[in-house]
Structure formats: structure tokens, C-alpha cells
Amino acid sequence: MSSINSVSKYLFISLLVFCLSAVSVSAEDVAAASGDTAVTLGAESRIAGVFDDTGNNFDLDNVRLNATVSKSGFDAIASVQYDGNDLDILDASLGTALHKDLADVKVGRFLIPADRNASENLYGLTTWDGTGVVSKWASPENSGRGDGAAISGSTGAEGVGLSYNAGVFDGGRGDALFAGRAELTLAQAEGLTLAVNVQSQNDAFLGGKDFFGVGVDALYTTTIDPGTVTLTGSFADYDLDGVRYTKGVGRNAGTGWSAGASVALAGVHKVASLSFGFEPFFLYQNFDYDEYRSGNTERFDVGANFNLADFAGSKLTVQYFNEDASRGADNDGAIVGLQVVF
């Protein structure tokens, strides 16, 4: 009965999201006729069934509603998320360009610069959960967001492209959290992007202990006969200044790495009236704990996305995972997830 209630709740919320997305089209039409003001409304939702050694669970991951208003060179962004229990503010920021593409400033609440996994913000991930075993960057609000100010921009010269994003944020306790990320693209290595990210906070823990994390990641995309091949890799090191292991995704001492691959096969396939693109994928992750906790966690995921052709960003994901934990029982199982973006 609880599963039926969960499905009913999801279907009701999806209907609400669909209605709001229909309104967003009208809003964009009005904005186009209102001079220098542009309004964009959007909605996203994710639901997943997880069937593993701990049991079966079918539940709503989240529903997000977002709005962007552009006027007189300023962009105001607001978004909220309902996760099945609570309604939270995700983004509430105001930004403007200081000098063309070289320097954009943003203040308010928004994503903290971190690795590519955080930058993709759930809805851009290839696997359903991304690199959560390795990605343990600071996020006081547990959503990858923080309150602060940042500056970002991009430039290029002689076959080299550079983009950056750096800011200071409320770290929850202690001093401000500094976070920065830079990405480098080389014309000689077409399709390759290299990135480095750093986070640092003094007095981040009781006893005046500091947090420092540094990571690198790479993305390579190329087109071959079957379709578009994407290769990813990452490495991260986290120092908690001797603080004990903290349970959860964020702020764990140690080092981790990941390697993944996916192939978006060319062409659109049809089943009844549904059109989709097929994208098999694989991801391996390994994290070695440090500071009062030994051992490592290993996880690999293999599966496929059925990317809905008529709804960009929407997909049905089917994947198998196996996780060998440093403590407790190992776990493996299957994930069936539906992501809808309007």
C-alpha cells in the first residue's frame, strides 16, 4: 500500500509540474513582448526505485521549480525543491556581468564551486547518483549550495580556453569557506577538458581544526561510428586536520578517484509513440579513508539511459551497482529512475 501511495503522490506532483511548465511557455511569450525583461520558468522531477540487499524502496527523490528573470543586465534566479518531506530553497541569487564574458559576479545562494559531479547538479549526471563515493566537498546545506558571493568568467587565446568560478561562502561554523574551480580546454586535444578545484576553511570543526580539499577531473568526448563516446576521470584529496571521520557524503578525510565511460548511440529509437536515445554507461569509484578510520569503499555502476528525445534532459535510467563498504555489510542491487525536465 505504501508503494501505491508513493506512486500516487509522484503522479500528482508530476501533473502539477506539467501544468506549471505549460504556464512557463506563456510566461516566455509575455517576456518576449515586454522590452528588456525576459522570464523563464522551469520544472524538474526525479523518482527512483532502489532494489538492493537492504530492501525495496520506491520514492520521490525531488521536485524542483525554478525561475530566471533577466532585466537591464541583471539575472535573478530562484528555485525551490520538495524532496518528499520538506520544501527547501535551493537558489536565490542575483548576478550581472562586469566585463563581457571575463567577469560575472553573483551574490546570494547558489552552487558552491567543486568537482564536475557537483557542477552537473544531479540532472546532468550520466549515472543516477554520480560520483557520490568520491565527491565529499563541503556543503553546509547538504545540497551543494551555500550563501555567499562569487565571480566567474571565461577567456581564450591561441588554442587555449580557460573558465573559472571562485567565491566565498558561509561555512556553517568557523571562518568563511573559500571555493574555486578552473577548467582548461586545448584546441590541439579537441574534446578534452581538464579541471582543478580547491576548497578551504579555517576553524571548520571544533577545536579550531581546518578543512582543505583539492581535486582534478577530466572529460573527453569524441564521435565515432556507433555514436558519441564520453570518458571521465577524477581524483580528490581531503584533509580534515586530524578531525574524526564525519558520517555522510560531506567532509571525510582521505583520497578518492573515479573513472567512467558512456556511449550515446547515434539515432533515435521508437517504442510505440516514445522516441529515445540509448546511452550505456559504466562508472568505478574508490575512496580510501584517513584520520581515525581505515579501509576503503569501492563501487561500480553499469547500466543505460533511455534519453527521451522530445524532452531534453529527461530520461529513464536502469542500472546495477555493487558497493563494498569500509565498514558494515556490502551492498548491491538495481536502480530504476525516471527524470523529467520541462
C-alpha positions in Angstrom: 0.0 0.0 0.0 2.8 2.4 0.8 4.3 1.9 -2.7 1.0 2.7 -4.2 0.7 5.9 -2.1 4.2 6.9 -3.2 3.3 6.4 -6.9 0.1 8.3 -6.5 2.0 11.2 -4.8 4.5 11.3 -7.6 1.9 11.2 -10.3 0.1 14.1 -8.6 3.2 16.2 -8.3 4.2 15.4 -11.9 0.8 16.6 -13.1 1.4 19.8 -11.1 4.9 20.2 -12.7 3.4 19.7 -16.1 0.8 22.4 -15.6 3.5 24.8 -14.3 5.7 24.1 -17.3 2.7 24.9 -19.6 2.5 28.2 -17.8 6.2 28.8 -18.3 5.7 28.8 -22.1 3.1 31.6 -21.8 5.5 33.5 -19.4 8.3 33.4 -22.0 5.9 34.7 -24.7 4.9 37.6 -22.5 8.6 38.3 -21.7 9.5 38.5 -25.4 6.9 41.3 -25.8 8.0 43.2 -22.7 11.1 45.0 -23.8 14.3 44.2 -22.0 12.7 41.8 -19.5 12.9 38.0 -20.0 11.2 35.4 -17.8 12.0 31.7 -17.9 10.1 29.2 -15.8 11.1 25.5 -15.5 10.4 22.4 -13.6 12.2 19.1 -12.9 11.4 15.9 -11.1 13.2 12.7 -10.2 11.7 9.4 -8.9 13.6 6.2 -8.3 13.1 2.6 -7.3 16.1 1.0 -5.4 16.1 -2.8 -5.1 19.1 -3.9 -3.0 20.2 -6.1 -0.1 18.5 -3.6 2.4 15.1 -4.0 0.8 13.0 -2.4 -1.8 12.3 1.3 -1.9 10.3 3.4 -4.4 10.1 7.0 -3.6 10.3 10.6 -4.9 13.8 12.0 -5.0 12.8 15.6 -5.6 10.7 18.0 -7.5 12.2 21.4 -8.4 10.6 24.6 -9.7 12.8 27.4 -10.9 12.5 30.8 -12.3 15.0 33.2 -14.0 14.3 36.9 -14.6 16.7 38.9 -16.8 16.4 42.7 -16.9 18.8 45.6 -17.5 21.9 43.3 -17.5 20.9 41.5 -14.2 19.9 37.9 -13.8 17.8 36.9 -10.8 17.4 33.2 -10.2 15.2 31.4 -7.7 14.4 27.7 -7.2 12.7 25.5 -4.6 12.9 21.8 -4.0 10.4 19.3 -2.5 12.1 16.0 -1.5 9.0 14.2 -0.3 9.3 15.6 3.2 10.4 19.2 3.2 10.2 22.2 0.9 13.6 24.0 0.7 15.0 27.0 -1.1 17.8 25.8 -3.4 18.8 29.0 -5.3 18.2 32.7 -4.6 20.8 34.8 -6.3 21.4 38.0 -8.3 24.1 38.3 -10.9 25.5 40.6 -13.5 28.4 40.8 -16.0 31.2 43.3 -15.0 33.1 43.0 -18.3 31.8 40.9 -21.2 32.5 37.2 -20.5 35.6 37.8 -18.4 33.9 38.6 -15.1 30.4 37.8 -13.9 29.5 38.4 -10.3 26.8 36.6 -8.3 25.6 37.1 -4.7 23.0 35.1 -2.8 22.5 31.3 -2.5 23.8 29.1 -5.3 26.1 26.1 -6.1 29.5 26.1 -4.4 32.3 25.5 -6.9 33.5 21.9 -6.6 34.1 19.0 -8.9 32.3 18.2 -12.1 29.8 16.0 -10.2 28.6 19.0 -8.2 28.6 21.2 -11.2 26.2 18.9 -13.0 23.7 19.4 -10.2 22.0 15.9 -10.3 20.0 16.5 -13.5 23.1 16.5 -15.7 24.7 13.3 -14.3 25.2 10.2 -16.5 24.7 7.7 -13.7 21.8 8.1 -11.4 23.9 9.0 -8.3 27.1 10.4 -9.9 30.4 10.1 -8.0 29.0 10.4 -4.5 31.5 7.9 -3.1 34.4 10.2 -4.1 32.8 13.7 -4.1 32.9 14.8 -0.5 33.2 18.5 -0.9 32.0 20.9 1.8 28.3 21.9 1.5 26.9 23.2 4.8 23.4 22.9 3.5 23.8 19.4 2.1 22.6 20.4 -1.3 25.8 21.6 -2.9 24.6 25.1 -2.3 25.8 27.9 0.0 25.2 31.5 0.9 28.0 33.8 -0.5 29.4 35.7 -3.4 31.4 34.5 -6.4 33.0 35.7 -9.6 33.2 33.7 -12.8 34.3 34.1 -16.4 35.9 32.6 -19.4 38.6 33.6 -22.0 40.7 32.1 -24.7 43.8 32.7 -26.8 46.0 30.7 -29.2 44.0 27.5 -29.0 43.6 27.6 -25.2 40.3 28.2 -23.4 40.0 29.0 -19.7 37.0 29.3 -17.5 36.9 29.9 -13.7 34.5 30.2 -10.8 35.6 31.3 -7.3 33.8 32.6 -4.3 33.5 32.9 -0.5 30.6 31.3 1.4 29.1 30.9 4.8 30.8 27.7 6.1 28.2 26.9 8.7 30.7 27.5 11.5 34.2 28.9 11.8 35.6 31.2 9.1 34.3 31.6 5.6 34.6 28.8 3.1 36.7 29.6 0.0 35.9 27.5 -3.1 37.2 27.8 -6.6 37.3 25.8 -9.9 39.1 26.3 -13.2 38.6 24.5 -16.5 41.1 24.3 -19.3 40.4 23.3 -22.9 43.1 22.8 -25.6 42.4 23.1 -29.3 45.1 20.5 -30.0 43.2 18.0 -27.9 39.7 18.5 -29.3 37.0 17.3 -26.9 39.3 17.3 -23.8 38.6 19.4 -20.7 40.9 19.4 -17.7 39.8 21.0 -14.4 41.1 21.7 -10.9 39.1 22.7 -7.8 40.0 23.8 -4.3 38.1 24.3 -1.1 39.5 25.7 2.2 38.0 26.7 5.5 39.8 27.6 8.8 38.1 26.6 12.1 35.7 24.3 10.2 35.5 21.9 13.1 35.5 22.0 16.9 39.0 22.6 18.3 40.0 25.0 15.6 40.6 22.3 13.0 40.6 23.2 9.4 39.2 21.7 6.2 41.1 21.6 2.9 40.2 19.7 -0.3 41.8 19.7 -3.7 40.8 17.7 -6.8 41.3 17.3 -10.5 39.0 15.9 -13.1 39.0 15.3 -16.8 36.3 15.0 -19.5 36.9 13.7 -23.0 34.2 13.5 -25.7 34.6 12.2 -29.3 32.3 11.0 -32.0 33.0 7.6 -33.6 30.9 5.3 -35.8 28.5 4.0 -33.1 27.9 7.4 -31.5 29.4 9.9 -29.0 31.9 8.5 -26.6 32.5 10.2 -23.2 35.3 9.4 -20.9 35.6 10.8 -17.4 38.1 10.6 -14.6 38.6 12.4 -11.2 41.0 12.4 -8.2 40.4 14.2 -4.9 42.2 14.6 -1.6 40.6 15.8 1.6 42.4 16.9 4.8 40.3 17.4 8.0 43.3 18.5 10.2 43.0 15.3 12.3 39.3 15.5 12.9 37.4 12.2 13.2 35.5 10.8 10.3 32.1 12.5 9.9 29.3 10.3 8.7 27.7 11.1 5.4 28.8 12.4 2.0 30.4 15.7 3.0 33.8 16.3 4.7 35.6 12.9 5.1 39.4 12.7 5.3 41.1 10.6 2.6 41.7 10.3 -1.1 39.4 9.0 -3.9 39.3 8.5 -7.6 36.8 7.6 -10.3 36.8 6.5 -13.9 33.7 6.3 -16.2 32.6 5.8 -19.8 29.4 6.2 -21.7 28.4 5.9 -25.4 25.4 7.8 -26.7 24.4 5.7 -29.7 23.6 7.6 -32.8 20.0 7.7 -34.0 16.6 7.8 -32.3 14.7 4.7 -31.4 11.0 4.3 -31.1 8.8 2.1 -28.9 5.1 2.8 -29.6 4.9 6.7 -29.5 8.0 7.1 -27.4 11.2 8.3 -29.0 14.5 7.9 -27.2 18.3 7.7 -27.5 20.2 4.8 -26.0 23.2 5.5 -23.8 25.0 2.6 -22.0 27.5 3.6 -19.2 30.0 2.4 -16.7 31.4 4.1 -13.5 34.0 2.9 -11.0 34.8 4.7 -7.7 37.3 4.1 -4.9 37.7 6.1 -1.7 40.5 5.4 0.9 39.6 6.8 4.4 42.1 8.6 6.6 42.1 10.0 10.2 40.7 7.6 12.7 39.1 5.4 10.0 40.9 2.8 7.9 39.8 0.9 4.9 38.2 1.9 1.6 34.9 1.9 -0.2 34.6 0.6 -3.7 31.6 0.9 -6.0 30.9 0.2 -9.6 27.8 1.0 -11.6 26.8 -0.3 -15.0 23.6 0.4 -16.9 21.9 2.6 -19.5 20.0 5.8 -20.0 17.0 6.0 -22.3 17.1 9.7 -23.1 13.7 11.0 -24.1 14.0 12.7 -27.5 11.0 15.0 -27.1 12.0 16.3 -23.6 15.7 17.4 -23.4 17.3 16.4 -20.2 14.6 13.8 -19.4 15.5 10.1 -19.2 14.7 6.6 -17.9 17.7 5.1 -16.2 18.3 1.4 -15.4 21.5 0.4 -13.6 23.1 -2.2 -11.5 25.5 -1.2 -8.7 27.8 -3.1 -6.3 29.4 -1.3 -3.3 32.0 -2.8 -0.9 31.9 -0.6 2.1 34.8 0.0 4.5 32.5 -0.8 7.4 29.3 -2.7 7.6 27.8 -5.0 5.1 28.5 -4.8 1.3 25.5 -4.0 -0.8 24.4 -4.5 -4.4 21.2 -4.0 -6.3 19.4 -2.2 -9.1 18.1 1.3 -9.6 15.3 2.3 -11.9 14.9 6.0 -12.1 12.8 8.5 -14.1 13.9 12.0 -14.6 11.6 14.6 -16.2 12.7 18.1 -17.2 10.2 20.7 -18.5 
